[in-house]
Amino acid sequence: MSFSYKITDELCSEKIINKNFCVGEFFALDSYLKKYDSCLKKKFLADKRDFFKKKLLAYNINSNGLNFNLIKQSNNSRRGFLAGMFICCGILSDPKKSYNLEFINNNFADAELVKKNFAVFDMNVNIVRRKNDFVNYIHDSEMISKFLKLIKVSACLMEFENIRILKELRSDVNRTVNCETANLNKMIKASCDAVNDIKYIIERVGLDYLPEDLQMIAFYRLKYRHATLKKLGEKFYPILSKSSMHYKLKNIKMIAQELRKNKKKGK
């Protein structure tokens, strides 16, 4: 079952529906069917319209006299109207794959009406032309969540939020792993560069060429090639900080660079 159908199914369930909300849903369905009598979903929408018509009769409301001026008088009716429009022309993609809510209308006036009703609830919904259709679309997960809350589909909202939380957790984990991998690669490269510099110094002029404090740094870097600067600093007494280790290895690197430069000059 698609997520869109789950929403429609919940909207048309036998749960107690607010009177004004029901008015909005019926009006959306009835208006849509009158405009698009030949739409592919005609029977499906007609059945849903009749469902809400019976609900209105239970509230002693005559469905024949409804108009949009009545809908505008109540936010619950506006919510119901958006819910009804979703049943008519709304699509919500599987949130496991993407966040994409659309209302596909055949004319600009209907798309603008959907947009204005969203605006009442501080939701800015864009309109785009797609071939012969005018599409209201939302790609933001927060706004989609707000919409589901707005049209009172609590079960679908709960499922959507669970999926969203799981996706965010996975994203955070992947981001952390990628960050740690990048840091590890950076550390390994720095260690390899330092080892190569020290080996070059030993081959060219010997370890004694270095100042005494840098000789010990070089010795321990060669001995513990995979150790972090923090762990390497802990081998000394007193313990050397990470920044101190970095500074001393940088000095070794500068000496190695100077020796390479001199070799090229023939010195």
C-alpha positions in Angstrom: 0.0 0.0 0.0 1.4 3.4 -1.0 1.9 6.1 1.6 -0.6 8.3 -0.3 -3.2 5.6 -0.1 -2.6 5.1 3.6 -3.3 8.8 4.2 -6.5 8.6 2.1 -7.6 5.5 3.9 -7.1 7.2 7.3 -8.9 10.3 6.2 -11.9 8.2 5.1 -12.0 6.0 8.2 -14.9 5.7 10.5 -13.2 7.7 13.2 -15.1 10.7 14.7 -14.5 13.6 12.4 -14.8 17.3 13.4 -17.9 18.8 11.8 -16.2 21.7 10.1 -13.3 19.4 9.0 -15.9 17.2 7.4 -17.5 20.2 5.6 -14.1 21.1 4.1 -13.4 17.6 2.9 -16.8 17.2 1.3 -16.6 20.6 -0.4 -13.2 19.8 -1.9 -14.3 16.5 -3.3 -17.7 17.8 -4.6 -16.1 20.8 -6.3 -13.4 18.7 -7.8 -15.9 16.2 -9.3 -18.0 19.0 -10.7 -15.0 20.5 -12.5 -13.4 17.3 -13.6 -16.3 15.0 -14.3 -14.2 12.8 -16.6 -11.2 12.3 -14.3 -9.8 8.8 -14.1 -10.6 8.6 -10.3 -14.2 9.6 -10.8 -15.8 6.5 -9.1 -13.3 6.4 -6.3 -13.8 10.1 -5.6 -17.5 9.9 -5.9 -17.5 7.1 -3.3 -15.4 9.2 -0.9 -17.7 12.2 -1.5 -20.8 10.1 -0.6 -19.0 8.9 2.5 -18.5 12.5 3.7 -22.0 13.4 2.6 -23.4 10.8 5.0 -21.2 12.2 7.7 -22.7 15.7 7.1 -26.2 14.3 7.3 -25.3 12.9 10.7 -24.4 16.4 11.7 -27.7 17.7 10.2 -25.8 19.8 7.6 -27.3 20.2 4.1 -24.5 19.6 1.7 -26.2 21.4 -1.2 -25.7 24.9 0.2 -21.9 24.7 0.8 -19.6 27.3 -0.8 -16.0 28.4 -0.2 -17.1 31.5 1.8 -18.4 29.1 4.4 -15.1 27.2 4.3 -13.1 30.4 4.9 -14.9 31.0 8.2 -13.2 28.1 10.0 -9.6 26.9 10.1 -10.9 23.3 10.7 -12.9 23.6 7.4 -9.7 24.9 5.7 -7.9 21.8 7.1 -10.6 19.6 5.8 -10.4 21.3 2.4 -6.7 20.5 2.1 -7.4 17.0 3.2 -10.1 16.7 0.6 -7.8 18.1 -2.1 -5.1 15.6 -1.1 -7.7 12.8 -1.7 -8.5 14.3 -5.1 -5.1 15.2 -6.5 -2.5 14.7 -3.8 0.6 12.4 -3.8 3.1 11.8 -1.1 6.1 9.7 -2.1 7.4 6.9 0.1 9.3 8.8 2.8 11.9 6.0 3.0 13.0 7.1 -0.5 12.3 10.9 -0.6 10.3 13.7 0.8 7.9 14.9 -2.0 4.3 16.1 -1.4 2.4 17.3 -4.5 -1.1 18.5 -5.5 -1.5 18.1 -9.2 -4.2 20.5 -10.5 -5.4 21.0 -14.1 -5.7 24.7 -13.8 -3.9 27.6 -12.1 -6.9 28.8 -10.1 -7.1 25.5 -8.1 -3.4 25.4 -7.5 -3.6 29.0 -6.2 -6.5 28.1 -4.0 -4.4 25.3 -2.4 -1.5 27.6 -2.0 -3.7 30.3 -0.2 -5.1 27.7 2.2 -1.7 26.5 3.1 -0.6 30.2 3.7 -3.3 30.5 6.4 -1.2 28.0 8.4 2.1 29.8 7.7 3.1 27.3 5.1 4.6 28.6 1.9 3.8 26.2 -1.0 5.3 26.7 -4.4 3.5 26.2 -7.8 5.2 24.9 -10.9 3.9 24.3 -14.4 4.4 20.7 -15.5 3.2 20.1 -19.1 -0.6 20.8 -18.8 -0.7 20.7 -15.0 -0.1 23.2 -12.2 1.6 21.5 -9.3 1.8 22.6 -5.7 4.9 20.9 -4.2 6.7 20.6 -0.8 10.1 18.9 -0.5 10.8 19.8 3.1 10.2 17.0 5.7 9.3 19.5 8.5 6.5 21.0 6.3 5.2 17.6 5.2 5.1 16.6 8.9 3.2 19.8 9.6 0.7 19.0 6.8 0.0 15.5 8.1 -0.6 17.0 11.6 -2.8 19.6 10.0 -5.1 17.1 8.3 -5.2 15.0 11.4 -3.8 11.6 10.1 -2.2 10.7 13.4 -1.2 7.1 12.4 0.4 8.2 9.1 2.1 11.1 11.0 3.6 8.7 13.5 4.9 6.4 10.7 6.3 9.3 8.8 8.1 10.7 11.9 9.5 7.3 12.8 10.9 7.0 9.3 12.3 10.5 9.4 14.0 10.0 12.7 15.6 6.8 11.5 16.8 8.4 8.3 18.3 11.3 10.3 20.0 8.9 12.7 21.5 7.0 9.8 22.6 10.3 8.2 24.3 11.4 11.5 26.0 8.0 11.8 27.2 8.1 8.2 28.4 11.7 8.6 30.3 10.8 11.8 31.9 7.7 10.2 32.9 9.8 7.1 34.4 12.4 9.4 36.3 9.9 11.4 37.5 8.1 8.2 38.7 11.5 6.8 40.5 12.3 10.1 42.1 8.8 10.1 43.3 9.1 6.5 44.7 12.6 7.4 46.5 11.2 10.4 47.9 8.2 8.4 49.2 10.5 5.7 50.8 12.9 8.2 52.5 9.9 9.9 53.8 8.5 6.6 55.1 11.9 5.6 56.9 12.3 8.9 58.4 8.8 8.7 59.6 9.5 5.1 61.2 12.8 6.2 63.0 11.1 9.1 64.3 8.2 6.9 65.5 10.8 4.4 67.4 12.7 7.1 69.0 9.5 8.4 70.1 8.4 4.9 71.5 11.8 4.0 73.2 13.1 7.2 72.3 10.7 10.0 70.0 11.1 13.0 72.7 13.0 15.0 72.2 15.9 12.6 69.0 16.7 14.4 68.9 18.7 17.7 68.7 16.3 20.6 65.1 16.9 21.4 64.1 16.3 17.8 66.2 13.1 17.7 63.9 11.6 20.4 60.8 12.7 18.5 62.2 11.1 15.3 63.1 7.9 17.2 59.6 7.5 18.7 57.8 8.4 15.5 59.7 5.6 13.7 59.0 3.2 16.5 55.3 3.9 16.9 54.3 4.7 13.3 50.5 4.3 13.9 50.2 6.2 17.1 48.3 9.4 17.2 50.2 12.6 18.2 48.5 12.5 21.6 49.6 8.9 22.3 53.1 9.6 21.0 53.4 12.6 23.3 52.5 10.3 26.3 55.7 8.3 25.7 57.7 11.3 26.9 58.4 12.5 30.5 57.2 15.0 31.1 54.3 14.3 28.7 54.3 16.4 25.5 51.1 17.9 24.3 49.6 17.2 20.9 50.4 20.8 19.7 54.1 20.4 20.9 54.4 17.1 19.0 53.0 18.8 15.9 55.4 21.7 16.2 58.4 19.4 16.6 57.5 17.2 13.7 57.0 20.3 11.6 60.6 21.3 12.5 61.8 17.9 11.3 59.8 18.3 8.1 61.5 21.7 7.5 64.9 20.2 8.0 64.1 17.4 5.5 62.9 19.9 3.0 66.0 22.0 3.4 68.2 18.9 2.8 66.2 18.0 -0.4 66.6 21.5 -1.6 70.3 21.5 -1.1 70.6 18.1 -2.8 69.0 19.6 -5.9 71.5 22.5 -5.8 74.3 19.9 -5.6 75.4 20.7 -2.1 
